[in-house]
Amino acid sequence: MTALFDKKLKIGLVSVSDRASQGIYQDQGIPELQKWLENALVDEFELETRLIPDEQSQIERTLIELVDDCHCHLVLTTGGTGPAKRDVTPDATLAIADREMPGFGEQMRQVSLHFVPTAILSRQVGVIRKNSLILNLPGQPKAIKETLEGVKDENGQVLVKGIFSAVPYCLQLIDGIYIDTNPSVIESFRPKSARRTS
C-alpha cells in the first residue's frame, strides 16, 4: 500500500443561496450532504463548509479557496443550477475549472428526469481543478440524495446509477487517494486492476 492510499479525504461543501446566506431560512443543503456522506463513506473524512449568496465572483473565490488553500479532494456545491438569472453556480464552476467532466452533469439530469420533467432545465456541471473534483448538485435535499444514489425500485435495486458510484475511482485517478463506499447506500465502481487488496 502506498502513502497515497493513506491520505485522509477532505471534502468541501458549498451551499449557494441568497436567502439562506442572509438567514431568511435555514440552509438544508449542507446538513443533507453531511448526513448522506456519513452514511455513504466507509472512510473517515474532514469537512470544510461554506454558505454563500448567488454571486458569481464569490462562488469562484470560494471554490478556489477550497481547492487551492484548503486542498479539498472533492467539492460539492448545492443550489444555483437552474436557468434563472441568479443561478450562476455552473458559470462560476466552469470559470475556475481546468477541465470539464461532462458525464457527471449528463448523469445527474438522467437520474432527475425519472422524478421530475423539469430536470432538463438543470445546468449542473462536473469539473476538475488541479487535483480536485468539483460537482454541482441540485438545491433540494430530496434531489441531492437522488442524484448521488440513483434510481432504485421498491426493493432497493438500482435501476439507474447515481453519480457517486464513479466518484471514488475518479478521485483515485486524479489524486491517488483511495476511498470506498457503503454498498447498501451506493456501490462504488472501479476496474479490478484499480482495486486495493485487503
C-alpha positions in Angstrom: 0.0 0.0 0.0 1.4 3.4 -1.0 1.4 6.5 1.1 -1.1 8.0 -1.4 -3.7 5.4 -0.2 -3.3 6.6 3.4 -4.3 10.2 2.7 -7.4 11.4 4.6 -10.3 12.5 2.4 -11.1 16.2 2.6 -14.5 17.4 1.3 -15.7 21.0 0.7 -19.5 21.6 0.9 -20.8 24.8 -0.6 -24.5 25.9 -0.3 -25.3 28.7 -2.7 -28.4 30.6 -1.6 -29.2 34.3 -1.3 -31.9 33.7 1.3 -30.2 31.1 3.4 -27.0 33.1 3.5 -29.0 36.1 4.7 -30.6 34.0 7.5 -34.1 34.2 6.0 -34.4 30.5 6.2 -32.2 27.7 7.5 -29.8 26.1 4.9 -30.8 22.5 4.2 -28.1 21.6 1.6 -25.1 21.3 3.8 -26.8 19.2 6.6 -28.3 16.9 3.9 -24.9 16.4 2.2 -23.1 15.8 5.5 -25.6 13.2 6.6 -25.5 11.4 3.3 -21.7 11.4 3.2 -21.6 10.0 6.8 -23.8 7.1 5.7 -22.2 6.5 2.3 -18.5 6.7 3.0 -16.6 3.9 4.7 -13.5 6.1 5.3 -13.1 9.0 7.7 -13.2 12.4 6.1 -12.8 16.1 7.0 -15.3 18.8 6.0 -15.0 22.4 5.1 -18.4 24.1 4.8 -19.4 27.4 3.2 -22.8 29.1 3.0 -22.7 31.9 0.4 -25.1 34.0 -1.8 -25.7 33.6 -5.5 -22.9 35.9 -6.6 -20.6 34.5 -9.3 -17.4 36.2 -8.1 -18.0 34.9 -4.5 -18.7 31.4 -5.7 -15.5 31.5 -7.8 -13.4 32.7 -4.8 -14.9 30.1 -2.5 -14.2 27.2 -5.0 -10.6 28.4 -5.5 -10.1 28.7 -1.7 -11.4 25.2 -1.1 -9.2 23.7 -3.8 -6.1 25.8 -3.7 -5.8 26.7 0.0 -7.8 24.0 1.9 -6.7 21.2 -0.5 -10.1 19.5 -0.7 -10.1 16.4 -2.8 -13.8 16.8 -3.5 -16.0 19.9 -3.5 -19.8 19.5 -3.7 -22.0 22.6 -4.3 -25.8 22.7 -3.9 -28.1 25.3 -5.4 -28.0 27.9 -8.1 -28.0 25.5 -11.1 -31.3 26.4 -12.8 -32.0 28.9 -15.7 -32.9 31.9 -13.5 -30.7 35.0 -13.8 -29.4 34.5 -10.2 -28.5 30.8 -10.9 -24.8 31.2 -11.6 -23.1 28.2 -9.8 -22.3 26.3 -13.1 -20.9 29.5 -14.7 -18.6 30.1 -11.6 -17.6 26.5 -11.6 -16.7 26.4 -15.3 -14.8 29.8 -14.9 -12.3 28.3 -12.4 -12.0 24.8 -14.0 -9.0 23.3 -15.6 -11.1 20.5 -17.3 -14.8 19.7 -17.6 -16.2 16.2 -16.8 -19.4 16.3 -18.7 -20.6 12.8 -17.8 -21.4 14.0 -14.3 -23.9 16.6 -15.4 -25.4 14.3 -18.0 -26.0 11.5 -15.4 -27.5 13.9 -12.9 -30.0 15.1 -15.4 -30.7 11.5 -16.4 -31.4 10.5 -12.8 -33.5 13.5 -12.1 -35.6 13.1 -15.2 -37.0 9.9 -13.6 -38.6 12.1 -10.9 -39.3 15.5 -12.5 -39.6 16.6 -16.1 -38.1 20.0 -15.2 -34.7 18.3 -14.6 -34.0 19.1 -18.2 -33.6 22.8 -17.0 -30.7 21.9 -14.8 -27.3 23.2 -15.8 -25.2 21.2 -13.3 -21.6 20.5 -14.3 -18.6 18.5 -13.0 -15.1 19.8 -13.4 -11.5 19.2 -12.3 -9.4 22.0 -10.8 -5.8 21.0 -10.1 -6.2 17.6 -8.2 -9.8 18.2 -7.1 -13.2 17.2 -8.4 -16.0 19.8 -8.2 -19.6 18.7 -8.7 -22.7 20.9 -8.8 -25.7 19.2 -7.1 -29.3 20.3 -7.0 -30.6 22.6 -4.3 -33.4 20.4 -2.9 -32.4 17.7 -0.2 -34.5 15.0 -1.9 -32.9 15.7 -5.3 -29.4 15.8 -3.8 -30.0 12.2 -2.5 -31.5 11.0 -5.7 -28.6 12.3 -7.9 -26.0 10.8 -5.6 -27.6 7.4 -5.2 -29.5 7.0 -8.4 -32.9 5.5 -9.2 -34.0 2.4 -7.2 -37.0 0.2 -7.4 -39.3 -0.7 -4.4 -36.8 -3.5 -3.4 -33.8 -1.1 -3.3 -32.4 -2.5 -6.6 -30.5 0.2 -8.6 -32.2 0.9 -12.0 -30.1 4.0 -12.9 -26.7 4.5 -11.2 -26.2 7.7 -9.2 -23.1 9.8 -9.8 -21.3 9.0 -6.6 -20.6 5.4 -7.8 -18.0 7.0 -10.1 -16.5 9.5 -7.6 -14.1 7.2 -5.7 -12.4 6.0 -8.9 -12.3 9.5 -10.3 -10.5 10.8 -7.2 -8.1 7.8 -7.3 -7.2 8.7 -10.9 -6.7 12.4 -10.4 -5.0 12.4 -7.0 -4.2 8.9 -6.0 -6.5 8.9 -2.9 -8.3 5.6 -2.2 -11.8 5.8 -0.7 -14.7 3.3 -0.6 -18.4 3.5 -0.1 -21.1 1.5 1.9 -22.7 -0.6 -0.8 -26.0 -0.5 0.9 -26.1 3.2 0.2 -24.1 3.5 -3.1 -21.8 0.9 -4.6 -18.6 2.4 -5.9 -17.2 1.1 -9.2 -13.6 0.8 -10.2 -11.9 -1.7 -12.5 -10.4 -4.8 -10.9 -6.9 -3.6 -11.7 -7.6 -0.4 -9.6 -9.0 -2.2 -6.5 -7.0 -2.3 -3.4 -6.4 -5.8 -2.0 -7.1 -6.2 1.7 
